[in-house]
């Protein structure tokens, strides 16, 4: 048995149920299974074999979904490559992972000596002519996919997931999906993003209908698509959630959604409360790590009481908060978050990739500072790499960002530490505003709410905060831009 075989069960039980909708194309579960098998036959004819590492560098469309299912069903190991990244970045990932094949839309972009498989306008015809050959891998412990971190704090770190480990990632996600009835799920996350793959695969395993849509450029477009397709569940990044909040209204902007999940970057307490009250009564927040999948969820009924938390761990997930000596700290105290569970993947150290120092003694350290309360709720304090040292004290930027966010002129804020020659750091805040405001007013706002050593030395108003292609805030880009402006180096 392997994980993808569960989708074939759905196809046998409900062949006419709609699996994928993309613009004018509708694919039922029977047709989906046939496409996957024929794709396997075609890839096999090109020499792909069980255990081969295969890069998938494709847009987020039906072909991407089918190819991912085919590669992993036949025993290949799928490695997602962001199709929107620059050629040099794609080549770096392909070389680091020693991929045997790369499935892409533009020949030669990722380079030799890998075997390039081109998905072009003739792809569908080639697949239709292919035969069903070979057998699916029948081993839960066979490798299924290479997972990568977002890389917002450096080079991506990679882990290897088996079919069984990936199953536990899916199981955690399904804990937040309302169990009653058939769902129409709108996929808005990139498929190279861990949460994007897990959510798509989860809904296909449920037998739901997956609505794929080109990149969404506005909140208004997303609202229209949700209404037109009668969407009941969706998953959005925080940046899109903020766009929705900007056009939300009373009582609800998205009343038909039974689940509106978000993950990938911190949200402020006020944003969570507003999302629940003005977007969807099914709003929830997930927190996770690529190496273990979804870790915790803050459910709708918990948001008003604990809006600063990211919820409690999913079943079978262990969470611990430790000091620098890996000793558990007392409840309420901040330390390094570590996690473990049956879905924990195995670190790999390919050439040029990140190290495996975030795995130790059976635990994974995702790089977060956090605290636990006496009910098991997790409170994130920031990334370990983002802690600012000033006057011998540790400063958590999230605390300052929350204060700035509370100002009625501020939409978003990011606080970073800029290195000084004396090994100290100066705090610099970057804010996006909804109306004109003087930086002096924002500084005074901080002084009345923060200790002096936590008040930013500089506040800069910018048009937008930099993000990577998965929607995560890229603080490294802020630091690098400041260094370039000053003519310095990191």
N, C-alpha and C positions, 0 to 999 in steps of 0.2 A: 504494500500500500504506500502511496505517497499523497501529499496534500492536494494536488491538482485532481487526483482521481475522485475526490469528493464532489467536484463540479460535474464530472461525468455521471455520477449518480443522479444529480439533479436533472441532467439532460435526459436520462432514461426515465425518470419519474414524471417529469413535466416538460416534455420536448417542445411544446408550443409556447411556453412562457417566454416573455421577452427578456433577454439577458442584457443587451446593449442597444442604446439609442444614441446615434450621433448624426446631427443634422437630419438629412433625409433617409439615412440608413437605419434599418431596424434588423437586429439579429436575435433570433430566438435561441434557446438553449441547445436544441438539436443542431442548428446550423453552427453555433459556436463550437460544439464538440467536433463537428466535421472539419471546420477550419483548423482547429488545433491539431487534429490528427494528420491532416494533409500538410500542414506546415512542418510537422515533425518529419514526415516523409521527405519533403523537399530539403530540409536541413540535413537529414541523414544522407541524402544523395550527394550533398556537397562535402561530406566527410565529417560532420559533427558527431561526436561519440559521447557516451556517458562519461562524466567527469571533466569534460572540456570546459574551460572558462570562456564565457561568451559575453562580450560587451554589448549592451543594448543602448544605442544612442539615437533615439527616435522621439518625435513629438508625442504628445499625450492624446493619442487617438486609438481607434479600435485595433489597428494593426499592431500597435505597441502591446496592447493587452493580450492579443492572440499569440504574439511571438513570445512574450514572457511565459505564458501558460505552456506553450509548446516546448520551449527550451527546458523548463524545469520539470515538466512531465516526463520527458524522454531521458532525464538524468543529467542534463547539462547544468552548469553553475552560472546563474545569471548575475551580471554586474552592471548596474545602471550607470550610465554616463549622461550628465546633463547636456542635452542637445543644444541648449542656449549658451553654453560656455564657449570660450574662445578655443580655436584649434590647439593651441599650445597646452591649454588645460586638459583637453580631451586626450592628447597624446601622453601627457604626464600620467594620467590615471591608467591608460591602456598599458603603458610600459611598466608602471609600478606593479600591476596585477598580473603581468605576463599573460595577457589574454590570447587565446588561440584564434578566436573569431571576433570580429566586430560587425554588428548589424547596424547599418547607418543609411542615411539618405543621400550622402554625397561621397562618391568614391574617392579614396585616397586622402580624405581630410584628416583622418587619424593616423594614417601612415602604415608602412610596411614594417616588419615582415608579417604582420597579422593578416589573416584571410578576411578580406572585406566582402560582406554580403550586402548588396544594395537593395533597399526597398524603394522602388520607383513606381511609375504609373502602371507597369506591367506586372507588379508583384501579385496582385489578386489573380490574374490569369495563370501565372506560373503555379500558384498554390492550387488552383482549381484542377490543374492537370496532374498534380502529384498524387501518388498512391499512398495508402495507409500502410506503412511498413514499420517493423520493429516493435518492441514491447516497451511499455513504460517501466521506469525504475520501480521496484517493489520493496523499497527499504526506507523505513522512516528515518533511519540514521544516515542516509545518503546526503551529501552536501547539496543545497538547493540554491543559495544565493550568497553573494558577497555584499555586505552592508557597509556603508560609509557614513561617517559623521558629517555634519554640515560644513566643517572646515572654517567656521567663522573666527576661530581663535588660532588658526594655523593650518597646516596640511591635514587633509582628512585622515582619520584612523579607520582601519578596516577590520571587520570580523566576518567569520564564515558561519552561516546558519544552515542547519540541517532541516529537512522537512518537518521533523517533530518539533524542533525549536521554533520554527516559523508558525507551526500550529498554535503554540502557546501565545505568540504575539497576537494572532487572530482571535484566540479565545478571550484575551484581555479586552481587546477592542469591542468584541460582541457583548461584553458586560454592559456597555453604555447604550447599545442599540435597543430600543423598545422591542420586546419579543413578540408582541401580538401583531399578526397581519403581515402582508407583503409590503415592502418599502420600495419607493422610487428614490434612488440615491443620486444626488448631483455631485459628481467628482470635480472639485475645483483645484485640488492639489497636484503638483507635478508628480508623475509616476516614478521619477528618480528619488523623490523624497520618501523617506521610510514610511511616514504616516499615509502618504498617497497610495503606496502599494498595499499596505496592510488594510486600509479601508476598502479599496476596490476588491481585493481578494475576499475579504470578509463578506461583503454583500453578495458577491457571486456564489460563495459557499452557502449563503442563506437562501439562494434562489431569487434574490431581488432583481429589480431592473436598474441597470447602471446607465446614467445619462452622462455622456461625455460631451464637453463643450469646449470650443477654442478658448484661449486665455481670456478671462473676463477683464474688461477695461474699466468698468464702473459698477458701483453698487446698484444703479438703476437697471443695468443689463442683467445682473444676477437676479434681482427681484422679478424681472419679466420672465426669465427662463424658469424660475421656480414655479411661477403661476402657470405658465404655458404647459409644462410637463407634469403638473400636479405632484411636485417633489415633496416627499415626506421626511427626508433626512439629508443632511449635507454636512460638510466639514470644510471650514475656511481658516485661513491664516489670520492672525490678529490684525494685520494691516487692512485686510478686507473687512473684518469685523468693525474696525473703526470707521471705514467708509459707510458701512450700513448704519452705524450709530448716528452718523452725521445726517442721514435722511430718515431716521426712524421717527415714529409718531405713536401717539396713544390711540387705541390700546395696543395694537401689535402690527408690526410691519410684515411679519411672515407667520400668520396664524395657522397655516397648514402644516408647518414643520413640527414633527413630533420629536426631532432631534436636530439641534444645531450645535455641532462640536467645534472647538477651536484648540489649537496647540501650536507649539513652535517658538513662542516668545512670551514673556511675562505680560499679563494684563493687570491694570490697576483695579482696586476694589470697586471703585465707582463705575468703571466700565462694565464689570461683570453684573452688577446690580441693574444697570441700565439695559444691558443686553437681555436679561431675563424679563424685565418689565416692558420693554418696547420692541424687541425683535421676536423672541419665541419663548414660550413657556418651557420648551424643551432644551433650552440653552445649557450647555455643560462645558467644562474645561478639562482637557486631558494633559497630563505631563508624562513624558516618556524619554527614552534614550534608544538610539538605533540598535545598540548591542543587546537590548532586552525587550524592546517594544514598549507598548504603553505600560506605565508604572502605577499611575494613580488617576483618579477622577474626582472632580468636585461636581456633585450632582445638583440639579436644579433646586431641590429642597434644602440644600446645604449652603447655597450661595449667600443668602442674606445674613445668616448667622456667622459664617466664616469666609467672607469674601476675599481676605488676603491669603487664603490657603489655596493649594492645588489639590486638595482632597486627600482621601485615604488610599492606600495601596490596593491593587486588585488582588483577588485570591491567588495564593501561592507565591506572591511577591514579598520578599523580605526587604525592609528598609531599616537602615541604621545610620546614626549620626556620630561621627568619630572625630577625635582630635588628630594632631599631626603624628601621633604615635599609634594611630589606629585603635585607640581605646574609646569605647562608647562614652558620650557625654551625657549629662543629666537632661531630663526633659526641659524644653524651653531654651536651652543653650544652643548657640550656633556652632556648627562644625561642618566637616566634609560629609556629604551624602554618599552612601554606598548602597548597592542593591544586588540582589541575587534572586534566582528563581529557575524553574525548569526550562524557560525560554532563553537562558543566557547563552549567547553565542561564543565562539572561540576566537581569540585575537589572532590576527595574522600580521606579519611584519614584512610586507613587500618592499622592494627597493624604492626609496624615495618617499615612502609613506610615513605616517606618524608612528610613534612608538607604542608599546603596550603597557606603559607604566600605570594606566588606569585600570588594570586588572591585578588583583592581589589576593591570594589566599581564598579563592573561590568567590570573591566579590568583584563587582564592577564599580568604578568610581567615575561617574559621568562628568565630573568637574564642577559640581554645584555646591554652594554653601547653603545649608538649610537648618531648620530646627523642627522638632516634633512636639506636639502638645500631648496631654494625657489621654486624648481620644484617638491618637494615631494620625492626626491630620498633619500634612507636610506644609511647611512655610519656607519658600525659597528666599534666600538673602542675596543671591547673585552668583556669578561665576567666580571660581577660585582665581582665575586669571585676571579678573577685573577688580579685585580688591585693591584699594588705594591706601598707601602708607604715608601718613602725614604726621609729623611730630611724634613718631613712635606709636601712633594709634592706627588701628585698622578701620577703614571707612568703607561701608557697603554702598555703592552708587545707587542701588535700588531705593534706599531710604530717601536720598536727595531727589531722585526722579519722582517719587511719589509726592513729595512736597511741591515740586514745580508743577506736576500734573494737577494738583489741587487748585492752582490759580485759574480763574475762569477764562483767561486769555490763551492758555496753553493747551494745545492738542496732544503733543507728544514731547518727551524729553529724554535725552541720553546724557549721562555723566561719565566722563572718562578721566583717567589720570595721565597727565603729561609729565614725562621725566624731567627733573632738574639736575644740574651738574653735581649737587651735593647729595645725590642718591635719594632725595625726597621727591614727592610728586605734587604737582599743583592740580587742583580740581577745575575742570572746564566743563560747563554744561552747554549742550546744544539743544535748542528748543524750536519746535514748529508751532506757530501761533495761528489762532483763528481771527484775530483782530490786532491792529497795531498796538504795541505796548513798549514802553521804555525798559531797557535792561536794568536800569536803576530800580524800577518798581519791582521787577522780579527778584533782584538782589535783596531788597528790603523785605520782601515776602519770605525769602529764605532765612534772613536774620532773625525774624520773629518766631521761627519754628525749628531752627536747628542750632546746635552748639556752634560756637565760632569756628572751630577747626573743621566743621563739616560744610561751611558755606563756600560755594564755588568762588574761585578767584576771578574767573571770567564767565560770562554768559553770552553765547552767540545765537542770534536768531537766524535760522536757515529755512530754505523753502521745503526741504524734506530730508528725512534721515536716510542714510544709505542702507540698503538691504541686499542680501544675496538672492538668488533666483528662487529660493524656497520661501521667501518672505521674512526671513529672520533678520533682525537688526545686526548690522555689521559695524561694531564699534572699532574694529581694527582699521576700517577704512577712514573713520574720523581721525584716529591717531596718525595714520600714514599721511593724510591730507595736511594735517597741521605740521608734521615733520617736513614735508616737502615745501610748505610755505616758509618755514624757518630755515630751510636748507640743511636740516639735520638728518640723522639716521635713526632707525629703530633700535 
